[in-house]
Amino acid sequence: VAIAAGVAVVAACVVVVAGDPVERGGLVAVLAAGMLLAELFPIQVPGREEEVSFSTSFTFALLVTHGTAEAVLVATGTLLLADLLRRRAPIKIAYNTAQYAISWAIAGVVYELLAGSPGPAVETVSPGDLLALLASGLAYGAVNGLLAPLPPALLGGGLLWPELRRGMEFVIGTTF
């Protein structure tokens, strides 16, 4: 279900940007490179199995400057490339990419509902936009924190609630 939802989100984003020229392509390239490097070189969290990536910062920058569709496509594309280069299992790649697509789409919708869609010349962030960014970050953390622990809980045959709680604690603790 999550993979199908992620595919639908990516397809919708492709439709939104299809035919439009990429505004400030150099900025998009720099942010995409930052995302890719952050995904390729995650930081191991001491005492835990999880890793944390700083790609989130680059994706939020792209969300603010270019909007939801672009942020979703670049974030999922860089994660897909990083996972392929790291030779992750195909099912993990599919789920991780879908998880990113869903999480960033919801974060983007929250941001754009509160701050509006970014124009082609966004250079500064107003105080009101910072509040929208905070709400967007909370939405991203909540969705990502709920989706991340689902596979281990379901595949491990364990209880879902402890895994969800542990996942939320980790995502919120490492995102904020």
Salt bridges, closest charged atoms under 4 A:
GLU50 OE1 - ARG48 NE 2.90
GLU50 OE2 - ARG166 NH2 3.08
GLU51 OE1 - ARG88 NH2 3.79
ASP83 OD1 - ARG86 NH2 2.65
ASP83 OD1 - ARG88 NH1 3.17
GLU163 OE1 - ARG166 NH1 3.63
GLU169 OE2 - ARG165 NE 3.50
